[in-house]
């Protein structure tokens, strides 16, 4: 297996790369990343590995995608411009990275006839559907440009699978967290933000009453699912969409209290207005991926938060 990982310098991508490089079935791993949200720090440990190549580049460049993908058998497409609030502020940029960029990856996969494409989608595609737990076949109206780009990505992937006989698996990620997730920037995820504020003895902000709940999913579970899909002999009907999650829900208030206890601080959070485009509750049904890919969550919420806090505390010590 020669695997191209787009967005491989990002939080999720770099963790996937680390696992792939430890897999003897993988001959080579190439990362392409424009470093807008990714960081060289996440992959610099791999630079001396002869089985690793880094290409600094943008997936919005079709010719670069084609030339970089040449010789690869599998593609793990993680590159995206994330964040619901950022997409509401700048929908054009989100569209360019997530739709145009994905179309370039799909076209390059078709051109090179790759064996398998695995790509990242999002639980945001469920939109205003109130069904709990979320089932892959039931989605509502999307609530943000980001969610629309992810839904469009899924439709393009389905079409390419049907028209060009590509084997494709798409993953709807549910609130992924863990080591290497950055607390920096206005669009940082909630868990690293909370940890950062607690460590610095600053007050964290919770949007809304904090009773909104999410299916927080530790990074090892996400990495495991990607590797399973990359190595699977075949994907049912050559195309499937799967939820990747723990299959349990935790409120934001519960999350903050768990993190405060782990960090050892007693600082009350500040509550502000709920964010536009956010859903109230999210919980995944993971029975489909369990059945098709033999996926099982490796790490629960408490252990995941414990591992994450330990990693962050070490980085603050440096």
N, C-alpha and C positions, 0 to 999 in steps of 0.2 A: 504494500500500500504506500503510495506517495500522495500525501494529503496537503491541500492548500487550505489554509485557515484565513478567511478575511476577518479583519478586525481583531487579529491575533495578539495585538499589543494592549487590548482592552482588558477589563476585569474578567469577563467570562472567557473570552478567547484565549487569554494567556494561561488560565487555569486548564483549559482544554489542551493547549499545546504542551504544557508540562506533563500531563498524563500520557499524551500520544508519544512523546519522546522516550518515555519509560516502557513503551510497548514494543516488544521484539517483532511484532507483525508489521510494524510501521518502518518503512525504509527511509523515508524523508518527510520532513514537515517544512512547508514554506508559509511564511506569514506575509500578508500584504495589509498595510495599515497607513492611513494618512496622519495619524497621531493627533487628530482633533480632540478626541476624548480618550484615546489610548496613550500609553507612555512607554518609552524605551526602558524605563526602570523595571517594567513588568516582564520584560523578555531578555534583558541583558545577560542574565545567568545562562542563557542558551547559546550565546554567540560563539563560544568555543566548541560547541557540539558540531561535528562534521555532518550530522544528519539534519541540520537546521539552517534555513536561509531566511533572511529578513529583506523584504522589499518595501521601501517607503514609497507609497503611492496611493492613488485615489480610485476607488471602484467606479467612479463616474467617467473614467477614461476607458472606453471599450477596448481599444487596442492594447492598452497596458494589461487589462484583465485577460485578454486572449494570450498575450505573450507570456505572462506570469503563470497561467494555468497549463501551459504546454508541458506534457510529460507527466502530469498528475493523474492519478486514478480516481481520487475522491476529493470532494470539496465540502468544507464545513464553513458555511456562510454566517458569520456572526456580526459583520460590519453593519452599523446603523447609526443614525443620529437619533439618540434617545430623548426621552422626557416629554410628557404631555404638555406641561407649561411652555417649554421651548417651542413645541410645534404650534401652539396657539399664537405665540408671539411671532414666529417666523415659519409659516407653513410651506413657503417655497423651498427653503433650505432642507426641511424635513422630507419633502417630496423628492428633491433631487438626489439625496443620499439613499433614501429607503426604497423608492420605486425605480428611478432611473438606474441607480447603482445595482439593484437586484436584477433588473432586466439585463444589464451588461453581464452579470455573473451567469444568469440562465443562458444567455446567448453564447457565452464562452464555453459553458458545459456542453451545449449542443454541438458547437464547432469541434470540440475535442472528444466528444462522445465519452464523457466520464462515466465511471461505473455507478457512482452514488453521489447525490447532493443532499446534504443535511443543512437546514437553515433555521434561523431564529425568527419566530413570530412573537406574539405577546398576548397575554390574557386580556389586554385592552380591546381586542376584537369583539369581546362579548358585549361591550357597550351597555345599553340600558336593559338588556335581558336580565330579569330578576330571578331566573332559575338557579337554585343552589342544590347540590354542587353543579358547577359549570360542566356541561357535556359538549363535546366537540361539534356535534351536529346542530346545536341550538345557539344561535347568536342573535343579538339585537341590533339596534341602530348605534353606530359608533358615535363617540362623544368628543373626539378630538382629531385633528389632522394626523397625529401620530398613529392613532388607532386605525384610521383609514388607510394609511400607507402599509400597515401590517396586514390588513385585510386584503388589500390589493396585491401585496406580495404573495399571499397564499393563492389567490386566483391566478396570477401569472404562473406560479409554480405548477398548479394543477394543469393549466393549459399546456405548458411545455412538456409535462409528463405525458399527456395524452397525444399531442401532436408529434413529438420527437422521441418518444419511447425512452424518456429519462426516468431513472429510479430515484424518487425524491421523498424525504420525510421532513415535515415541518413541525417545529416545537413552539407551543404557546407557553412561554415562561411566566411563572407566577412569582413576582417579587423576590428575585434572586439576591442573596447576600453572602458575604464571606470575605476572606483575605484578598487584598489587592483592589478592593472597591474604594474609590476615592471619595473623601469627604469635601473636596475642594470644588468651588464653583457654585453658581446659583441653582444648578439643576442636579446637584448631588442627591443620591438616594437617602432615604430616611434613616436607615440603620447606621451608616458611617457618620451621618450628620449628628445623630443623637450621641454617639460615642464621643465624637470630637468635642461637642459642647460639654458633656459631662466631665471629660478629662480636663478641660480648660476652666472648669467651675463656672461655666456660662449657662444661661437659661435657654433651653431648646424650645422651638416653636412647633406646636401641633395644630394642624389645620382642622377646624371644626371641633366637635366635642370629644374626639378621640375614640369614639365607640365604633367607628368604621373599622372593618376587619379585613385582613389579607391572609393569603396562604403563603407565608414567608418560607422560602425554599433555599436551603443551604447549597452552596456552590458544588459540593461533591456530588449531590444528587443530579444536578444539571450536567456535569461533566460525564457522569456515568451513562446518562441517557444518550448523549451525543456519541459516545464511543460505541454503545450498543447498536445504534442506528448505522454508524459508519461500517461496522463489522458484520452486520446482519447479512445473511446470504441473499435475502430478498425482502422487499417491502410489499405487504399485501396490496394487490391491484396496482403496484408500481408507484402509488402515491397515497400518503396518509398524513393527516394532521393529528398531533398528540398534545395533550396537556402534560407539562412537566411541573410537578409540585410535590409538596409533602402530603397533601390531602387532609390538612387540618387548618383551621382558621384561628388567628390571634388578633385581638383588637390593638390599635395603635397605643392606647393607654396601657394595656398589658405589656406590650413590647417595651415601651419606655421604662416601665417599672422593673422589668427583668434586667434591662441594660443598666439602670441606675444601681441595682443591687450588685451586679457583676463588677461594675467599675468601683463600687464602694462609695457612692455619693448620694446625698439626700437633697436634691434640687428639684423643685416643682417646675413642670413645663408651663410655658405660656400658650394659651389657646387663642387662635385667631380665626378669621373667616374661613369657611371651607373653600377649597380650590375649584375653579371652573373645570369641568371635564372629568372630575374624579367620581368614581362609583362608590356606593356606600359599603357593599360587602363583596368579597371575592373568595371563592372556595372551589377547588378543582376536583372533578371526578377523574381519578387516574386508573380506572379499571381497564381502559382500552390499551394504554401503553404497557400495563402489567401483562395483559393477555398477548399482545403482539410482539413485544420486545423483551419480555421477562424483566421489566424494570421494577426495582424495589427501592424506595428511599433508603439511603444508607445512614443519614444523619437527621435526627429530629430537631425541633426548634430550639430546645434548651441546650443540647450539645453544640448545635451550630452557633448559637450566640456565644457560648463559652469559648469555642475555638476562635471566633471572630474577635472578641474582646481581647483575648490573649495576644493575638497577632497585632492588633492595633496598639496595645500597650507597649509591645516590643518596639514598634516603629517610633513611638514617642520617646523611647529611651535613647534612641540613636542620635 
